[in-house]
Amino acid sequence: MSEKVPFERVANPEKPKKSCWFYGCIGAAVIALIAGGMALYGGWWVYQKLQFTSDKPAALPAVEVSDQELEAIESRVDTFASSLAQNEPVEDFRIDSEEINALILKHAKFGDEDAPFRVSIENDAIRTRFSLPLDKLAEELNNEELKGRFLNGAGSLRVGINNGKMEVFLNDLEVNGITIPATFLQVIENRNLMEDIQLPPQARETIQKFDRIAIENGRIVIVPKKTQE
């Protein structure tokens, strides 16, 4: 059994941030995707097959949300979470990818850098583009060839709730313009990538109050459990 990886180990803000439960969930899902992809060959294809890495970071889409718009997004997220915490009736929560990216870019930090990924919503899946610097991995693996290189790619995820726990499954994965063959993806395609991610307590408590997560009209829809009369 592999060790649980706290989300804070990767995204570590200096102090608790507003709406952290939400960007924590989405960020952890993307981390799960990247970690799952890197685990396909036990990391072998990353540090021995350098064609899967690049010497330059990939450009990620800009996020154009004003401070006032961001405050409104945070307020909606916090109002929803507060209502759930107090077992108050609450409507389904809807959020689009631009709003999600604004929360992530504002709050989720990876060391001293901004979050190295963006998300979009396509059909019934969450799609992410990432550009992950590999310097820290190079140090951990004592591999000089990885220094100054980047893992650039994209992938799509299916996200759901099962017995109060978040589930994330991989649909497809592309790294450095190379599509990972389906034969290799079979190793993890039916595995919940969130199994090895430890969410912050607030995120876990909030998720336990979700009935399901759906994607409708380009938005993630969180359906809460019905409150008891």
N, C-alpha and C positions, 0 to 999 in steps of 0.2 A: 504494500500500500504506500503510495507516494505521500510526502508531507504536504499538508495544506499550505497554500501560499497566500499570506494576507495581501489584500489589495493595497494596503498602505505601504507595503514593501516596494511597490512599483510606483504608485502615485501617492506621494507623501506631502500633503499640504502642511504648512507650519502650524495651523490651528484648525479646528472644525469649521467647515464652511457651510454656508446656506445651501440647502438642496443637495447636500453631499450624498444622501441615500440614493438619489436618482443617477447622478453622474457616476457614482460608485458602481451601481448595477451595470450601466452601459459600458463603462470603462473596463470593468472586470470581464464582461462578455468578450470584448475585443482582445483583452489580454489572454483570455482562454483560447481564442482563435489563434493568436500568434504562437502561444506556448504549445498548442496542439499541433500546429503546423511544424514547428521546430522539432517536435518529438516524433515525427513520422519515421525518421531514420535514427532516432535517439540522438539527434543533433548532428549526425555524421554528415548529412548533405549540406549543412550550413558551413562548417569549418573545414571540410575537406573538399567540397565541391564549390569553389568560389564563384562559379558561374551563377549561383543562386543569390549572390550578393552583388552590391554595386559600390563603386568608390564615390558616388554622389547621392545625396538624399533626393527622394522624389518630391516634386512640388505637390502640395496638398491644397485642396480648395479653400479659398478665403471664406471667412465667416463675417457676414455683414449684418450685425445686429447692434443697435444703439444701446447705450447704457440704460435708457428708460425702458426699452423693450426687454432687456435682460432682467431688469428689476420686476417687470410684469410677469415674466416667465417664472422667475424664482418664487414670486408670490403665489402663483397658481400651484406650483409644485408643493410648496410648504403648506398651503391651505388644505390641499388634498391629503397630505401625510398627517396633518394635525387632526383632521376630521376622522381619519382611520384610527389614529391613536386613541381618540376619545369615543370610538364606537358610534360616531354620528353618521346619519345617512349621507351619502355622497354620490354624486353622479360619476359616470365613467370618465376617466382622465385621458385626454388626447394631446399628443405632442408630435410635431413634425421634426424632420432631420435637422433643419436649420436651427431650431430651438435647442435640440439636443447638443449639436455642435457648439452652440454658444455657451451652454452650461459647462461642457467639457473643457473648452478652450479657456474659459474664465477661471475655473477652479482646479482642474486636474493637472498637476505638475509631475513631471517625470524627472526627478532630480531638480536641476535648475532650468530645465527646458519645458516648453509647452508639450501637451499631449501629442505624440507623434502619429495621430490617426484622425480620420474623419469618418462619419457614418452617413449613409443614405438609405432610403427605403425603396425597394424595388419589388414589385409584385407582392409576394407574401413573405419576404425575407428582409433582414437587415444586412446591408452590404457595407463593408468597410474598406477604406484605403489606408495603408500604413507605410511609414518610413522610419524604421527603428534603427538608431545608431547601435553599433555592435561593440563599442569600446569596452563596456563593462563585461560583456560576455567574453571578449578576448582576454581580459584579466582573469576571469574565473577559470577559463580553459587554458590559460597560459599559452595562447596562440597568437603570435605576432602578426600573422597574415590577416587576421580579422580587424586589426586596429585601423581606424579611419574608414571602415566600410559600413554599409547600411543594408538592412533587409527591407527591401521595397516590395510591396505586393498588394493584393486585394483578395477578399473572400466574402462569402455570404453565409449568414447564420440563420437558423431557425430558433426562435426563442419562445419559451413557454413556462408554465407553472405546473408543478406536480407535487401534491401533498405539502403545499406551502413552501416549496423550494424552487429556485430558478433553474431552468434547464436551457442549455445552449448546445445545439448540434450543428456540425459543419456541413454545408451544402457543397461548396467548391472552394478551391484555393489556387491562387496564382502568385508566383514569386519571381521577381525580376523579369516579368514578361513571359515566364514559362509556366504553363498550366500543369499542376501536379496531377499525374494520371489517376484515374478512378481506382485502379488496382491498388495504389498505395493509400488512397483516401479511405479505403475500406477498413483500414486498421483502426481508424478513430471515428468513422462516420456515424456509428451507432452509440458512441460514447458521449455521455454528458460532460462537456468540457468544463463545466463549473464545479465538478467534483473536487478539483484540486485548488480552487480559489476560495479563500476565506473572506467573506464580505464583512464590512463594519457592522456592529450590532444593530445600529439604527436601520440599516438596509435590510438585514435579515428579519427584524421585527415587522417592518413595513410590508415586505414581500409575503409574509405569512397571512396577511389580510387580503391578498389578491385572489380572485377566483380564477382569472385567466388573463392572458395577454394576446391580443389580436392585432392584425394590421389591416386597416381599412382606409381607402382613399388617400394613400400616401402618408398616413399617420399611424403611430403606435397607439393602441387603445388598451388601457389598463382597466379591467372590469373588477371592481372590488367585491368581496363576499357580502352577501346581504346581512345587514345588522339584525340582531334579534329584537323582536318587538318587546 
